[in-house]
């Protein structure tokens, strides 16, 4: 099935290569995966952009290709946690 929304945990390949998350205001990453809380893989990250929020923290926008064939997108805090709610791309 292809749910309209799902709550997942994300990891980016750039985070695993550099250790702690680099403090850059803007950068792009590609690669990584999204999983359930128990670690079952649900898809791969096709695009990620990190940018500074108006209040000083950093946000990440994700584009994900799910294992079910659907495309998803979402936005979450990059500095605190790695949980994001993804929504299905229309069309």
N, C-alpha and C positions, 0 to 999 in steps of 0.2 A: 504494500500500500504506500501511498505518498501523502503523509499528513501535511496539513497546511502550516503547522507550527511544531517546533520541537525544541526542548531544552537540552543542550549538549555542553560538553567540555571540550575546549580546543587546545591544541599545542601547535606551535609553529616551528618549522625546521630551523629558522634563524635563531630561535631561543635555545635550542639544544646545542647548537654549534658554538654559541658565545657564552654559555653559562648563564649568569644573571642577565635579565633583560637590559639591553643597551638603552641608555638614556639619550635618545635622539628625538627631536620634536616631530620629524617627518621621515618616514621611510616605508618602502614597500617590501613585502615578503611574499614568497610563493612556496607552496608546499606545507605540509603538516597534515594533521588529521583531526577529526572530531569523533568523540566517543561518548558512550553513556557513562553514568556514574560508576558502573562496574567494569568499564574498560572495553566493551564491545564496540568495534569500529563501525561508524555510521557513514563516513564519507571522507573526502579529501578536500583540503583548502586549496582553491584554485587562485585566489587573490586575497591579499590582506594589506590594508593601509593603516598606518598609525599616524595620528595627528593630535595636536594639543587642543584640549577643550578650553572654552572661555574661562573656566574657573581654575585652570592651571594643571589639571590632571590630563593624562593621555587616554585617548579612545582608540579602539581598533574596529575597523569595518571588515567584515569577512564575506567572501563569496565561496560557496561550498557546492561541490557536486556529490550528491548523496549516492550511496550504494543502490538505492532504489531507482536511479535514473533521473531524479528531479534536481533542479538547481535551487539553492537556498541562499539567503543573505541575512545579515544581522550586524548589530553594533553593540559593543560592550566596553567596559573599562579595561584598559591594558595594564594599569598599575596595580589593581587589586583584584585578584582572582582570575579564573579562566573559564567562567561559565557564561554562556550566551544563549539567548533565545533566537532561533532561526525561523524565518518566514519563507514560504515557498514563493518563487518568482512566478509572476503571472505570465501566461502565454505559452 
